[in-house]
Amino acid sequence: MSSFSTLIAGMRKEARIVAVLPVKISPVDRPAETLHGCTCNVSSKGASLMKISGIAAGDVIWIARQNKRAKFKVSWVGADGERAGQMGVESLEPEKFIWDDELRNRLA
């Protein structure tokens, strides 16, 4: 892990788990539009996803995993460096845990 990655990991408020999970994404303002994506890592209150064209920092989106759905805000979209091709999201409904139950146990 590079020194930058180590610094960022040390600044995180919560644990993250590397998990590649398929998800469906819909912009809140265009709920009929369903985009397919996948996570890179997850936490109890957010995730890093593979970047999706047309989604920008500040956008509010729905993320659905299996039969669960929650609203998230796009915190950042990587342009280059280690975050290139990824975007970070923060849950606007942290009481809803949409990831698998096994991940809930590992994050507890």
C-alpha positions as CSV (number, residue, x, y, z in Angstrom):
1,M,0.0,0.0,0.0
2,S,1.4,3.4,-0.9
3,S,2.0,6.0,1.8
4,F,-1.0,8.0,0.4
5,S,-3.3,5.0,0.7
6,T,-2.0,4.3,4.3
7,L,-2.7,7.9,5.2
8,I,-6.2,7.9,3.8
9,A,-7.0,4.5,5.4
10,G,-5.8,5.9,8.8
11,M,-8.2,8.9,8.3
12,R,-11.3,6.8,7.7
13,K,-13.8,6.8,10.5
14,E,-14.9,3.2,9.9
15,A,-13.7,-0.1,8.6
16,R,-13.9,-0.9,5.0
17,I,-14.0,-4.4,3.4
18,V,-12.9,-5.2,-0.1
19,A,-16.1,-6.5,-1.7
20,V,-17.0,-6.7,-5.4
21,L,-20.8,-6.7,-5.4
22,P,-23.1,-6.1,-8.3
23,V,-25.5,-3.2,-7.7
24,K,-28.2,-1.2,-9.5
25,I,-28.0,2.5,-9.4
26,S,-30.7,5.1,-10.2
27,P,-30.3,8.8,-10.0
28,V,-33.0,10.2,-7.5
29,D,-34.1,12.7,-10.1
30,R,-34.4,9.9,-12.8
31,P,-35.7,6.9,-10.9
32,A,-36.8,5.0,-14.0
33,E,-33.1,5.0,-15.2
34,T,-31.3,1.9,-14.0
35,L,-27.6,1.7,-14.3
36,H,-25.5,-1.4,-13.5
37,G,-22.4,-1.1,-11.4
38,C,-20.3,-2.8,-8.8
39,T,-18.6,-2.0,-5.5
40,C,-14.9,-2.0,-4.9
41,N,-15.2,-1.9,-1.1
42,V,-18.0,-1.3,1.4
43,S,-18.4,0.1,4.9
44,S,-21.4,0.4,7.2
45,K,-22.1,3.9,5.9
46,G,-20.6,4.1,2.4
47,A,-18.8,2.4,-0.4
48,S,-16.4,2.9,-3.3
49,L,-17.9,2.0,-6.7
50,M,-16.6,1.7,-10.2
51,K,-17.2,5.1,-11.8
52,I,-20.4,5.3,-13.8
53,S,-20.7,7.7,-16.7
54,G,-23.2,10.5,-16.1
55,I,-22.9,10.4,-12.3
56,A,-21.0,13.3,-10.6
57,A,-19.9,14.4,-7.2
58,G,-22.8,15.8,-5.3
59,D,-25.4,13.7,-7.1
60,V,-27.9,11.8,-4.9
61,I,-28.6,8.2,-6.1
62,W,-30.4,5.1,-5.1
63,I,-28.3,2.0,-4.8
64,A,-30.0,-1.4,-4.8
65,R,-28.5,-4.7,-3.8
66,Q,-30.7,-7.7,-4.1
67,N,-34.1,-6.7,-2.5
68,K,-32.6,-3.8,-0.4
69,R,-32.3,-0.1,-1.5
70,A,-31.0,3.1,0.1
71,K,-30.2,6.6,-0.9
72,F,-26.6,7.7,-1.2
73,K,-24.7,10.9,-2.0
74,V,-21.7,10.8,-4.3
75,S,-18.9,12.2,-2.2
76,W,-16.1,12.1,-4.8
77,V,-15.3,10.9,-8.4
78,G,-11.7,9.9,-9.0
79,A,-10.1,11.6,-11.9
80,D,-6.6,10.1,-11.8
81,G,-4.2,8.4,-9.4
82,E,-5.3,5.6,-7.2
83,R,-9.0,6.7,-7.3
84,A,-9.2,6.8,-11.1
85,G,-12.2,4.9,-12.4
86,Q,-13.9,4.9,-9.0
87,M,-16.4,7.0,-7.0
88,G,-17.2,7.2,-3.3
89,V,-20.7,7.3,-1.9
90,E,-22.0,8.1,1.6
91,S,-25.3,6.7,2.8
92,L,-28.0,9.3,3.4
93,E,-30.0,6.5,5.2
94,P,-27.4,4.9,7.4
95,E,-30.0,2.9,9.3
96,K,-30.5,0.9,6.1
97,F,-27.8,-1.7,5.5
98,I,-28.1,-2.9,1.9
99,W,-25.0,-5.1,1.8
100,D,-25.0,-8.8,2.6
101,D,-25.5,-10.0,6.2
102,E,-22.1,-11.6,6.2
103,L,-20.5,-8.2,5.6
104,R,-22.6,-6.7,8.4
105,N,-21.1,-9.2,10.8
106,R,-17.6,-8.5,9.5
107,L,-18.0,-4.7,9.9
108,A,-19.5,-5.0,13.4
